[in-house]
Amino acid sequence: MRGAKATCSLILRFLKNFKMSETKVSEPIQEIAEGLAKVQAAGSVFYNPVQEFNRDLSIAVISAYSRQQHTEKTALNETRKSGIKYEDGISILEALSATGLRSIRYAKEIPGVKNIIANDISAVAVTNINNNIRLNEVNHLVTASQYDATMLMYQHRREDRFDVIDLDPYGCPSIFLDSAVQSIKNGGLLLVTATDMAVLAGNSPETCYVKYGAVSLKIKSCHEMALRILLQCIEAHANRYGRYIVPILSLSADFYIRVFVRIYTGAHKCKYTTSKLSHVYHCTGCDSFVLHPLGIIKQNEKNEKLVKFSVPTGPPVSNRCDHCGSSYHIGGPIWSAPLHSMEFVKEVLNSADPRLNTYKRIQGVLSVILEELVDVPLYYILDRLSGTIRVETPSMLVLRSAILNAGYKVSCTHMNKTSVKTNAPAKVVWDIMRSWEKLHPASKKTIAGNNVACSILQQVPDREYSFQLHPEANPQSKIKGLLRYQTNPLPFWGPGTRSQTMLGDQKMSKSHKNQGKRKRTCSDSNVVD
């Protein structure tokens, strides 16, 4: 009886495997046209059309970087063309290439390229890449590579380093960072994407620490905190090898974050890192936040060229929030230095190709970034400020005007359309909200029993605040009607499903491996395939 069951199980497995292999053979070929590239891909190879903005922006950034590099090397401002091989041009590695679409677009749309390596661990993916290279006639610029991405980069950590490395993995990129920061040239450009936003946004702080070396918080400015956690992670990897980063553009878009950083060598410059990192004290009641740097720099009074690196005293807050009396959560460390190089962002904005499909969005997002306060980490959310004290929500123009009238700076961010980024202390922000509540009183019934709202409103503002409209309250990007905040253009907008080819061609996916596991009998487990 047991033998009959075993035979039956073998037959069922054979039929199942036959059906799976038959399905694999009949997978449809996707025809993909994007930018100047046209590629074909088997159904199992990963392609996400919603990332076109990511690819378009990357082309604009690398193009600006390529022109900048050529000018620095030759002191000439000559125009270089795309699709032509330049022996003194830039070398690019796309470590996780899948279809090869991104590399082919780089070859056809970025000027001043020497060579591009399109790498993937999957044999199926590399076959697709080679076919697409021939289809687009970019053999002189793009070379396909089938290798483990980290091992490939480690091979280039001493000689033949890359000018540009693009890391766009599914999920967390941290496993690639150690090899990437070593295999890039001095002053080279590193592009990194992270799509595990739930981890970075505070849903799993312990996992965030394991992956990124920082504790994430559930804070309203979680998208900016996610960017700053990723940047400190890259900096930590770079510092181990006497290198450091300079962010030139940091972006939160759709379901992912994307950073563009330049990597430099300099052991002395690495000593400044502690002054660029901070812990975050986040109030659990009113969402106020205070940053505490890991290190401070003191200028030498006798010689301005000399500095002293010191450890700050602390903590910067008491046990309870001064505004609402709630307790604090502590997160970080995060990157607290600037997220962007405004000069470089201007260059990208002015030189981006208007023929890019997502050009209007690039124009709008970069315009908002240029308006951001560069030296102010994190931000408030308008509806959260009013919701905390249960008061009518002021318009964005009114709140921005009040902050400007008080003598402080204010901006929005590209990460949230109701964001309020300001150098005003939290005390001033809440004083403004208290003054607003006096003009638009909150219902006593609404705030009854709400300890946070009562604690904030019972305090008296230090001064009177004017809500008269300020001439600089309305940002130029809004006045011009630019596409500043993208709405989801498609249903099920997200990162898509992980490609099975990324797991290795001979490995069974987890979903197939666990299929029907609850129905297996004890005799099935004794059957040997």
N, C-alpha and C positions, 0 to 999 in steps of 0.2 A: 504493500500500500504506500509505504514511504517512497519507494522507488518510482511509483507512478506519479506521485506528487512532484518529485524532483524532475521527471521527464516533462511533465506538464509545464512546470515553471520555466524550464529551458526553452520550450517551444514558444511560450508567451514572450520571453525576453528576446528571442530571435525575431519574432514578428514585430515587436516594439522597436528594436534597433533597425530593422529593415525599413519600417515606416519612417523613423527619424532620418535615416540616410537618404530615403527617397525624397523627403521634404527638403533636406539640405541641398540636394542636387537641383531641385526645381525652384530654388530661391530666385526671385525676380531681380533683374539688373536695374538699379536706379540711374536715371539720367539727371545729372545735376549741373545747372548752369548758374554761376555766381561770379560777378565781376567780369574779368576777361577770360576766366577759366571755364572749361567744360569737362566734367569728369563722369566716369561710370563707376558704380560700386555695387558689390554683391549685397544682398539684403542684410547679412549679419555684420557688415562693417559699419562702424559708428559714424553717423552724420547727423548733426543737429542744425536745422535751418534757422532756428531762432538765434543762433550765435553769429549771424551775419554782421550785426553791429560790432561785435567783438573783433571779427576779422577785418572789417573795414577800418576800424579805429587803429588796429595794430599796423595795418598798411600805412596809414597816415603818420603814425608815430615813428615807425622804422624808416620811412622815407625822409622825414625831417632829421632823424638821427644820421642817416647815410649822408645827407647833404652837409650836415654839421661836421661829420668826421672828415669828409673830403676837403672842406674849407680849412679845418685845423691842420691837416697834413700838408696841404699844398699852398695855402694862403690864396687860393684861386676860387672865385665864385662862379665857376663854369657850370653850365647845365648838363646833367648826365641823363641818359635815357634808360628806360626800363626794358627788360628783355635782352639786353646786351651784356656780355661777360666783360668785367673790368678786372684785370689782374691785381690792381691796387684797391679793389672794392671790398665790401664787407662780406664776411662769411656768416651764414645763418644755420642754426640747428633747430629743426622742429622735432623735439624729442618723442612726441606721441602723435604720429601723423594720421593714422587711420586711412582715409581715402587719398591723402596727399593733396587735397584741395587747397589747404592753406599755403603749403609750400609752392604749389604751382601758381597761385595768385601772387605770392611774394615775388616769384621769378618774373611774372609778366607785368607787374604793376609797381614794383619798387625800383628806383633808379640806383645805379652804382653797385650792383651785386657782383661778387666774385664767384661764390658757390653756395648752394643750399643742400643740406642733408635732410631728407625726409625719412625719419626712423620710426619703426614700429616693431614690436616683438612678435606679431602675428604673421605667419607665412601668407595667409589669405590676404591680409591688408597690404603686404609688400607687393604681392602679385598685382593687386589693384593699383598701387602706386606706380609701378613700372609701366603698366598699360596706360595710365593717365599721363605719365611723363611723355610717352611716345605720342599719345593722342594730341597733346598740346604743344608738341615740338619744343620742349624745354630741356632736352637731354644735355645741352651744353652748360646748363646752370644747376639742374636738380639731379641728385643722386639718391636712389632708394637704399635704405639700410635696414636689415633685420637683426635687431640686437636689443638686449635689455638696456633701457634708456640710461639707467644709472651707470652701468658698466661702460657704455659707450662714452659718457661724459668723463668718467674716471680716466679713460685712456687718453683724454685730451687735457688732463690737468697740468701737465708739464710743458708739452710742446704742442704747437698747432692749435692754440686755443681759439674759441669762436668770438666773433664780434657781437653776435646776437644769439641768445638762447630763448626759445619760446616753450614754456611749459603750460599746457592746457589739459590737465588730466580730468578724469571723472572723479570728483570728490576732493580729498585733501592732497595738496602738492608736497607736503613736508618731506616725504621719503626721497624726493628728487633734489632737494635744496642743497644738501651737503656736496654732492658731485657738481651741481650747477655752478655754485659760487667759486669752485676751484678751476673750472674749465672755461671760464670766460676771461677775455683779455682785460687788462687794466683800462678802466673807462668804458668797458663794454656794457651792453644793454641786456637786462634780464626781464622777461615778461612772464608773469605768473598769474594763473587763474585758480580760484578756489570756489567750489560749488557746494561745499558742506556748510551751508549757512545756518542750519539749525544748531550745529555745534558751536560755530563762531558767535551766534547771537544769544547764547546764554541758556539754551535748553539742556545742555550737558556740559557743565563747566569742568567736571573731572576729565571728560574725554578731550575737551579743548586743551587742557594742560598736558595730557599725554601726547597729543598731536602737535601742538604749537608752543608748548612751554609757557602758557599764560592761562589765567582763569577768566573765562568770559562771564558777562553779567547780563541779566534781563533788564536792559535799560532802553529807553526810547531812542537813544542815538546808537542803537546796536549795530547799524550798518557801518557807521564810521568806526566804531570800536572794533568791528571785524577787520576792517582795513588796517587799523593800527596794530592789531594782534598779528596779522600776517607779516607786516613790515618788521616788527620786532623779532619775529621768528627768522626771517631772512637775514637780518642784522646779526643775530646770534650765531647762525651758521657761518657767516662771513668773518666774524670776529675771531673765530677759532684759527683762521689762517692768515691773520694780520690784514684783513680786508674789511671794508665798510661800505655801506650803501648810501646813495643819494636819490631819494624818490623824485621822479620828474612828473609823474602823473599817477594818481590813484583813483580808482573808479568803482562805484557800486552801481550795478545795473541789473535789472530783471531779477534773476535767481542766483547771481554770482558776484564775486568781487574780482577785480583785475588791477594789478599794479605793474608799473613800468619803473624800474630802478636801474641806476648805473652803479657798477661795482668798481671800487678803487682799491688799490693796495697802499697801506700806510699804517704801520704798527702804532705810531704816535697818535694818529687821528682816531684810532680805535679807543683811546682813552676817553674820548669825548662821549662815548656811547651812553654811559650812565646818566649823563645830563640830558639825553634824548629819550629816555625811558621813564615812565611814571606808573605808580599804582593809582587806582581809581577808587575813591570812597564814594559810594552811591547810596543816597538816602532811600530807604524802602518805603517811605511815606510820600514825600513830595517830589521825588526824582531829582533833587538837587545833586550835584556832584562836585567833588574837590579832587584835584590831582596832586600827587606827592612824588616829586622826582627821586630817582634812585641815587643821583649824585648832583652836585652843584659845582660850578666853576667860579673861582674868585680871581679877579684881575690883580696883578701885581701893581701896587701903587707907584713904584719906582721905575718899573719897566713894563710897558703895555704889552710887549711881545711875550711876556712870561705869564703863565696862569698857574693857579693852584687848584688841584682836584680835591674836593672835600665831600664828606658824607653829610646829608641834611639831618637836622633834628626833627623830631615829630612825636606823635602823629599830628597832622594839620587840623584835625577835628576833635571835638570832645566825644564822649560816649553816645550822646544824643544830638540829633540835628538841631541846630540853633533856630530853624524856621518852623519845624513842626513837631519836634520832640521824638521822632522815630529813630530807630537804630540804623546802622550803616552795614552795607555789604562791601567787601574789599575785593577788587579784581585786578587783573593785569599780571605782569607789567605790560604796558602798551607803548607803542611809538608815539611820543608826544611832540616831536619836532614836525615841521611842515610836511604835508602830504604831496605837495606839487612844487615844481619849479615854474613860476608864472611866466618867465621869459620863454621857456620851452613850450608851454601850453599855447602862448601867443603864436609861436612859430608854427605849431601844428595847425592851429585854427586858420592862420593866414595861407597856409600852403596845401591844406587838404583838397583833394580832387573833388570838384562838385559833381563829377559823374558817378561817384560812389552811391549805391542805392540808399544807404542810410546817412547821406551827407547832412540832411536837415537836422537829424537827431544829433550827429556829431557837432554840428555848429551850435545847436542849442545847449547841449550838455557842457561843452568847453566854454561857452560864454558864461554859464552859471558858475563854473569852476573859477573863472577869472574874477568873478565878483565875491568869491568866498574869502572870509578872513583867514589868511594863511597861517597865522600864529595863534589861533584859538582852537584847542582840541574840543571835540564833542559839541552838542547842541541841545536845545530844548524843542519841544513840540507844542505848537500853539494850543491845540485842543486839550492837551494834557495839563497845561498851565491853568486854563480856565476850569477844566473838569475837576482839578484837585480841590478848588475852593467853591465848586458848584455855582459858578457865576456865568452870566452870558458871555459867549466867546467874542472878543473884539476882532475886528478885521486885521489882517496882516499889516496893512498900511498904518493902522492906528497904533498897533503895538510897536512897530519899527519906528514910527515917528516919536513915540514917547521915549524910547531908548536913545534916539538921536538927539532929541531935545534936552535929554539929561546930560549930554556931553560924551556919550559912549559910541562905539562903533557897533554895527549890526549888519548881518547878511543872512541870506538863506544858504542852503547847500543843494547840490545836485541829487542828494540822497533821499530827500523828503520835501514835498512841495509846501508843507506847513512848518518847516524847520526854522528855528531862530538861533543863529550863531552870533554870540556877542561877547565882547570883553568886559561887559558889565558884571560886577560880582553878583552872586545869587541873591544877596540881600537887596540889591537894587532892583533886580527882576521881580522879586516878590513884593517890594514896596510899590512898584508900578502896578502890579496886579491888585494890591490892596486899595490903591487909589482908584483903579477902575471899578472895583467892587463898591466903593462909596458912591460912584456915579450910577452904577447899575446894581443895586443891592441884591444879594443872594437871599433866597427864601429861608427864613429861620427854621421852617419845617424841614427844608432840604438838608441843611447843615447840622440839624440836631442829631447828636450822637456820633457825628463824624469828627473824631479827635484831631485829625490832620487839618481839616478845613478850619475848625475852631481855633486851633493853635496858631495858624497863620494869620487869620483875620483879627484876632484879639491884639496883635501887635500894631503899634502906631508907626506909619511911615516917617522917616527922618526928615522928609521935605515934601513939598508939593510937586507933582509931575504934570507936565503939559501933554495933552493928547492932540494938540493942533497938528495938522498934517505938515510934515517936514518935506521940503522940496527934493530931498535925496532918498525919501522912503521907498519910492517905487523903483525897482531895479531896471536897468536899461534892457536886459534880456526879456523882461516882461513887456516893456513899452514897445519893443520891436516886434513882439508877437512870435518869438522864436519857439521851436519845439523843445521845451525844457524838460518835461516829464513824460516819458513814454507810458502809454496805457497798453495793457496786454492785447496784442492784435489777433491772437489765435486762442482757441480753447485749449485747455491742458497745457498752458504755457509753462515750461519748466525745463530741467536739465535732460529730460529723456531717460532712456533705459541704458544701463551700462552694456557696452558691446561685449558679446561672448568671445569675440576673437582676441580681446585684450587679456583673457585668461589663459591663452595658449591653445593652439588648435586641437591638441589631443586631450584636453581636460574637459570633463563633463561639467556642465553648469550646475550650480547648487539646486536650482529649481527642478532640473531633470533628475539629479541624484536622489532628491528627497521625494520624488513623485511616488505616491502610493505607499509610503513607508508605514502608515498606520494599518494597512491591510495585509502586510506581510506576515506569514505564519512562521513558526519556529523552524519548520522543515525547509522553508525558503532560504533561511540564513545558512544552512549547511550545503547549499548548492554551490559548486565551484564553477565560475564562468570559464 
